[in-house]
Amino acid sequence: MRAVVHADDQAVLGLLQDVLAQLGFETGRDAGWQEPPALVLAHVSPGATPRAVYSRARAGTRAPIILVLPLFADERLVDDAIRVGADACYALGTPLAFLAGIVHSLVRSDG
């Protein structure tokens, strides 16, 4: 399975790619792939809005989108992420097992 990861921060990008690789995903940009990605993770960096990040992540795909929120994301930011259409969100600093559970539930329910 393939997953696309959008993150400007190289440390966050590496972390997300490592987690997805451990779950059996090939990661990268979707250009040239024969099949669409099964999943998209998009990091909402400090100062960015969930709406803008979601819109970029949604472009050209129907795959489930997980918005990855910054450390110490508050309830308002989580609510905004879900309101704009994210299938799920994960806050950095939360145990990575939680992210793995989200990924498994979305991929299982999607197909």
Residue pairs with C-beta under 8 A, 6 or more apart in sequence:
1 24
1 25
1 26
1 38
1 39
1 107
2 25
2 26
2 27
2 28
2 30
2 33
2 35
2 37
2 38
3 20
3 25
3 26
3 27
3 37
3 38
3 39
3 40
3 41
4 27
4 28
4 29
4 30
4 37
4 39
4 40
4 41
4 57
4 61
4 63
5 13
5 16
5 17
5 20
5 27
5 28
5 40
5 41
5 42
5 43
6 40
6 41
6 42
6 43
6 53
6 56
6 57
7 13
7 16
7 41
7 42
7 43
7 45
7 68
8 43
8 45
9 43
9 45
12 43
12 45
12 68
12 92
13 43
16 27
16 41
16 43
16 68
17 27
19 96
19 99
19 100
19 103
20 27
20 39
20 41
20 103
21 27
22 100
23 100
23 103
23 104
25 38
25 39
25 103
30 36
30 37
30 60
30 61
36 61
36 62
36 63
37 61
37 63
38 63
38 64
38 107
38 110
38 111
39 63
39 64
39 65
39 66
39 103
39 106
39 107
39 110
40 57
40 58
40 61
40 63
40 64
40 65
40 66
41 65
41 66
41 68
41 90
42 53
42 54
42 56
42 57
42 65
42 66
42 67
42 68
43 53
43 67
43 68
44 50
44 53
44 67
44 68
44 69
44 70
44 77
44 81
45 53
45 70
46 70
49 80
50 67
50 69
50 77
50 80
50 81
50 83
50 84
50 86
51 80
51 84
53 67
54 65
54 67
54 81
54 84
54 85
54 86
55 84
57 65
57 67
58 65
58 85
63 110
64 87
64 88
64 106
64 107
64 110
65 85
65 86
65 87
66 86
66 87
66 88
66 89
66 90
66 99
66 102
66 103
66 106
67 81
67 86
67 88
67 89
67 90
68 89
68 90
68 91
68 92
69 77
69 78
69 81
69 89
69 90
69 91
69 92
70 77
70 91
70 92
71 91
71 92
71 93
72 91
72 93
73 89
73 91
73 92
78 89
78 91
81 89
82 89
87 106
88 102
88 105
88 106
90 98
90 99
90 102
